[in-house]
Amino acid sequence: MSLHLAASVPDRQLDVALERPGGTSLAVLGPNGSGKSSLLGVLAGLLAPARGRVELDGRTLLDVDATGVRAWVPAHRRRVALLAQDPLLFPHLDVLDNVAFGPRSAGLPRREARALARRWLGEVDAGDLADRPAHALSGGQAQRVALARALAAEPELLLLDEPLASLDVDVAGAVRATLGRVLAGRTTILVTHDVLDVALLADDVVVLEAGRIVEAGPARDVMRMPRSAFAASLFGLNLVTGVAIGPEALRTPDGWIVAGLADQPLSQGEPALAVFQPAAVSVHLHAPSGSPRNTVAGLVTALEPLGHLVRVRVGDLKADITPAAVADLGLVVGNRVHLAVKAAEVTLDPAPTREGSPRR
């Protein structure tokens, strides 16, 4: 099973193309308004592109070009299920009939549809809810039931649009564990802003900005070495962009020279980026001396609690230090400080293209 998508929706500023092998999960990341939900809408048949083509397991779900609509499979016949933040259960039905709705709509006899519904309720740890009215469920219970309803329809493609965003932390963790179990081997596209969703549920990642893919790669690689500002921010890393001035150094637009380690030598004059952990950054009141370091001066713009550490923000850069270090330095917003990070802690890589160049 495979998925092919190429679609342009000019009024949503969406213009994307992607290929997915069957049985894998893709996390779609990006700031608000970047086109994530529009992408799901095109796949689900809820949004018509100005031009594009979607193929799922060899079936053409849509084919639209400048001459008009050449093929269009309506949403209810696509074998694509969409699970959003709102479970959207039918309030006048009990849980069992909510889950049996999809199979019944597909023509399955009532007894068989209910048996299938009970099986999927058991799969998502909601078997004891079968006889409850939908309106009496808690948020976590309703989302489990909505997941069972989506899976009972036996979709070839499952779309998840931030399904855990409205749940409490403890409830979201339990539902996430359920998702990790039932999504194994299933073709899934997951829109999320949660790092745990990426780490536990995704095989691969794409990052959208302004309706275009700016980064793509295996989830582990993107988390370790993000190549877009949004992904770096999401995963709590520092990202600096500039132009390569040697095989293992770049110069930023404001003249800061950053040295680091590169898997392959950088090409002189080409766009490049540097990524490093906030915990690798030290903060000084005066320019440090000693072992070779990358140093830059700036004003403290924020001090934020971060568990047992304090995050010091200096413009777009972050340093995570102890509260004792903050007190020793006498840090307050507005202080001028020097940030330092050893070259051995910095990873260098060519900058991605606008379409999200593949990782090496």
N, C-alpha and C positions, 0 to 999 in steps of 0.2 A: 504494500500500500504506500502511495506517495501523494504529496500535495504540491501543486504548482500554482503560484499566484503571481499575477502581474496586473496592477490596477492603478488608475489615475482618477482621482476625484478632485477636480480643480477647486471647487468651492470649499472643500475641507483641507486644501493644500496637501493632499495625500498623493504620493507617487512612489510606489514600492514594487519590488519584485523579490520573491523568495521561493526556494525549493526546500521541501522537507521530506525526509525518508519516513516511512511508516513506523509506528511503534515508538516514537520519540516525543519528547516534550520540549517546547520552545517557550522561553520567557521573553515577553516584549516589555521593554523598559522605555522610559522617556518622560519628560516634564509634562505637566498638564497642557492640553491643546496640541500635543505633538502628533496626534493621529492614531493613537493606540485603539481606542474604541471604534473609530471609523474603519480600521483594518478588520476588526472582528465583524463589524456590520456588513462589510463586503462579503466576507466568507460565509456569514450566516444567511445572506439573502435579504438583509434588512436595508441595505444601502446599495444603490445602483451606481457603478462608476461611469464616468464619461467614456472611458475605454478600458479594456482589460480582458483577462481570461483567467478562469479558475478551473483547474482539473483536480479531481480527487479520485484516486485509485482508477485512473483511466477514464472516468466519467467527466464530461464537460458540464460544469455547473453554470457557467456564464461565459459568454463570448460577445463582447461589445466593441465596435470600432466606429470610425467616423461615419460609416454608412448606416449604422443603427445596431439594433440588437439581433445578433445571429443565433444566439442560444441563451436561454434563461430557465433554470430550474427553480421553481418557487421554494421558499424557505422550508415548508413542511415536507418536501420531497427530497431534500438534500442529504439527509442522514448526517446532519450537522447539528449538534446540541450546544446551546449557549447558557451558561450559568453566570449570573451577575451578582452584584452585592445584595440586591433585593431578591429573596427566594421566589417571589411571585407565585406562591401556591394559591390554588383555588380555595377561597375561604369556605365555600358551601359544601366542599367534599372532605371526607376524612383522609387521613394520611395514605391509607392503602389505595384508595381510588385516585388520589393525586398521582401516585407513582405509576398506577396502572393506566393512566390516561394516554400516554404515548403509545404503548402496545395496542390499546383498544382502538386508537385512531388509525393505527396501521392495519387494522382488520383482525387482530387476534381475538379469539373468543374470550368472553368475560372471565371464565374460570382460569384459562391459561394466562391471561394478562395479570390476574391477581396473584397467581402462583409466581410469575416472574417478578412482580412487584415485591412480594414477600422475600424472595431471594435477594434482591438488591437492597432492601431495607436491612436485611441481615448483614450484607457486605459492608454497609456503612455504619454498623452498630446502632441501628434505629429500629430493630425488629419489634421492640416493645411498644413502639409508637403507632403501630398500624391502625388501631381503632380510634385514635384521638382525632378530634376535629382540628383542621389545619390552623384555625385562628387561636388555638389554645397552646401552641408551641412556643418555646423560648427561641431566641435568635439562633443559638447553636443547633438546636433541634431542627428548626425550619431549614437551615442550610444543609444539614445532613439529608433531610428528606428531599430537598431540591436536587442535591447531587444524585440521590437514588433515582429520582424521576428522570434526570438527564441520561443516566446510564441505562435505565430500563428501556429507553428508546433505541438502544443498541446503535449509537452513532458511530460513523467511521471517523469523525473528527469532533473532538470536544473542545469548546472554547470557554475559557474561564476569565471573566472580567472582574478582577479584584474581589473574588468571592469571600475573602476573609476580612476585608477592610472594615466592616461594620461590627465585627465581633470583638468581645473582650479578649484580652491577651490570653488568659487561660483557656477559654473556649476555642479561640483561634488555633492554639497549639494542638488541641485534641483533634479538631477538624483537619488541620494540616497533616497530622499523622495518618488520618484516614485517607486523605487524598494521596499521600505518598504510597499507600498500599494499593488502592484501587486504580491508580493511574499507571501503574507499572505496565509497560508494553503497549500502552494506548497512545494514539496520535493526539497530542494536546497542544494547544496554544494558550498560554497563561499571561494575561496582563497583570502586572503587579508593581508595587513600590516597595515591597518588603524583601530585605536581604535574605531572610530565612526561606521565603518561597523560592528564591533563586537557588540557594544552597541545597535545599532538600527536595525540590520538585522538578528542576529544569536540567535538561541535558545541554541545551545551547541557549544563547542569548542574542537578541538583536536590540539595538538602541535606536529609537526614533527621535529626530529633532526636526521640527517644522515639516512633518510629513514625509521625511526621507530617512532611510537607514544610514546611520553614520558610524555604526560599529556592529560587528557580528563575530561570533566565535563560540567555542565551547564555554559553558558556564564557569568552569574552574579557571580557565585562562582569563576571562573577562574580570572575574573577581580578583584575581592576582595582579593583573596588569591591564587595567581599563585604559581605553584609548579615546574616550570622550569625557567631557567635563561632567556630564550628568552621571555617568557610571562611576567615575572617580568619587564624586560627592556621595552617591548612594552607598558605596562600599567603604566610605570613610578614609579615602586616600588623598594625598596631594598629587595634583597633576599640573605640570608646567610645560608649556609649549614654546617652541622657538625654531631656530634654523641650525642644522648641524654645522659645527665649525671644525670638526675632526671626527675620527672614528668613534670616540667615546665622550663627546662633549657637544653641548648646544648653547646658543646665545638666545636669550629671551628678547622680545621687542624693546624692553627697557634696559637692555645691556647686561643682565645678570648671566654669567657663564656658569653652567651647571655640568659637572663631570659625573660620570657614572659608569655602569657596566652594561654592555650591549651584547645580546646573543650573537648578532652579526654586526660588523662595523657599519656605522652610519655613513651615508654618502654626503660629502661636503656640499653645503648649500641647499640641501633638501629639508623640507619640514620634518621636525622630530619632536618627540615628547619625552618627559621624564616623570616617573612615578615613584613615590616613596611614602612610607608609613609616617603618620604624625608622631608616633612613639619614637621614631628615629631622629626627630628634630629636637635639638637642644636650644635653650633660650638664654641669652646673655645680655647684660647691661652694656658691655663693651665688646668690641670686636675680638673674638677668641684667637688664640695662637696655639701652636702645637702641631698635631698631625694634620695632613692636608684635608681641608673641608670645603664644602660649598657654603658660603655665607652670604646673607642678604640682610639689610637693615630695613626697618619699617616701624609703623606705629601699631600698638595693640588696639584692635577694634572691638574685641569682645573677650570675656572670660566666662566659660561655661562649665558647669559641673558635668563630669562624665564618669559615673561610677566612683571609683576610688581615685580618679585623676581629675585634672582640670584641663579643658581644651583652651588653648590660647590661640586666638585668631589674629593674624597680621595680614590684612588685606585678604587675598584668596588662599593664603597658606594657613596650615593648622599645625600646632605642636601640642602633644599631650604630655603634661608634666605633673608631678605630685603637688598636692596642696602645700606641703612644706617648702617646695621650691618656689612656689608663688609667693609665699610669705617671706622667704629669704631674699628674694629679688625685689620685694615690695611692689609687685606688679599691680597696676590699675589701668583701666582703659585710657589710652592717650600716651602711655609710656613709649619712648623710643627704645627698641630692642634690636638685638642681632640674632637671627636664626642661623643655625648651623646644622648641616647634615653631611655625614661622611660619604664619599663617593661610592664606597662599597655597599651603601644602603640604597643607592639610587639605581633604578632600572631604566635604561634608555631603549627607545624603539622608534622606527619611522612613524610619522603621524598618519592616521587613516585618511583615505579619500572621503569625499562627501557621501559616496555610496557605501562606505564601510568596507575598506579593503580587507581581504582575508588575512588571518594570522599566519605567520611563518611557522 
